[in-house]
Amino acid sequence: MRKSLVFLVLPLALSACNWGIKLDDSARNVRTAWNGDVGSCREQGKVTVSVMNRVGPVDRSDLKVRDELEVLARNEAAKMGADTIKPVSEPREGSQDWAAYTCGSRTLPAARGTTAPSTPAPSNPPAQGGFETVPLKN
């Protein structure tokens, strides 16, 4: 009986780990420079963020931990007035260092509910990195 209760409660406890980690409205325009393209940017500072990477004896999903670290870093960068972040190190024990930059007026995707840009988009935009994204639903 006790063992079955643990198996019922454990998934609920694990799913509750990310309930409080949300992207702030001000952080929606903070981009992540995964390719390290910050040569023309001004460094604003460093940010260290951390989340739980284990719940008791169970390791959390590495992808979920990385996603949450990025969200927290974007939130902190927005508070600093930065518009770009770049990972400085790999996540370790649920913690990761990021650098925050101001890169100026780069073209960012428009937020939902805003008007479209006045210049029309090309009919066949070039694929970035040789990949093309296709929407799953209309």
N, C-alpha and C positions, 0 to 999 in steps of 0.2 A: 504494500500500500504506500509506504513512504517513498519507495523507489519510483513508482508511477507518478507521484505528486511532483517529484523533482523533474521528471521528463515533461510534465505539463507546464511547470513554472519556468524552467530554464529558457525555452524559446521566447517566451514573453519578456523575460528579463533582458535577453540579448537584443531583442528588437527595440527596446526602450532606450538604448544607448545613444541614438542620434536624434531623439525628439527635440532637444533643446538647441541643436546646431542648425541655424538657418542663415542664409545669405541676407545681409542687411540691404535695404534699398540703395544706400549710398555705395555699396560694394559691387553693384551690378555692372558698373562701368570699369571695374578694375580687371584688366586682362592678365593672363598668366603667360609669361614668356618661356614656354617649354623649350624653345630652340635657342634661348640665350640671347635673343636679339634686343640688347639694351645699350648698344654702342652710342646712340645719340641721346641717351636719357641721363637725367641727373639723379643720383642716389639720394633717397630720403632717409634711409636707415635700415636697420635689421629688425626682424620680427621672429620670435620663437613661439611656436604654438604647440599645444599638446592635447591629446585625447586619450581615452582609455583604449589600450590595444589588447587587453585581456579582461575577461569577466570571470573571476575565480580561476579555475584551471583551464578555461576555454579561451583560445586565441580568437580574436575577432578577425573578420575578413580583411586582408591586406588592402584590397581595393576600397572598401568602405572607410578604413582608417585614413588612407591617402586622400580620398575625396573630402572627408571632414577636415583634415589638416589644411587643404587648399581653401575651403570655405572660410575657416577661421583666419587664415593669412590674408585673404581678400578683405575680410571685415576689418582687420587691424590696419591694413594698408590704407583703406578708405578713411579711417580715423586720422591717419597721418597726412592726408592730402595727396597720397600717391595714386597713380592710375595704372601701375603695372607691378607685378611681383614676379620673382624668379626664385626657384628653389636653390638654396646654397648647399644643402646636403640631402642625403636620403633619409627617410624617416627611420628613427631608432627608438625603440621602446615607447612608441606612441608620440614622439616629439620630433619636430623638424624646424630647421632654421630657414628663413626666407629673407631675401633682400627686397626692399620696396623702392620703386623708382617713379619719377615723374618724366613722362616721355612726351608731353605736350599734346597737341591736338591730332592724335591718330584717329583714323576713322574706325569707330566702333559700331557694332550692330545697334540699330535703333531698338529702344525698349518697347515692349508691347504697349499698344494704346497710343503711340506717338505717330505723327504724320510721316509719310515716306519722304525720302530726299527728293529734291526737285529735278535732279539729273536721272534720266532713265537708266536702268541697269542693262548691261549688254545681254543680247538674247542668248548667247552661249558663253557664260563666264568660264574662264580657264580653271581647271581643277588644280587645287593646291597640293603639292607633293605627289602628284600623279593619282590622287584619289578624288572621287566625286561623291558628295553626299546626296542621298535621295530620301525624300520624306516617306515615312511608312504609312501615314494617313493624311488625307487631305483636310 
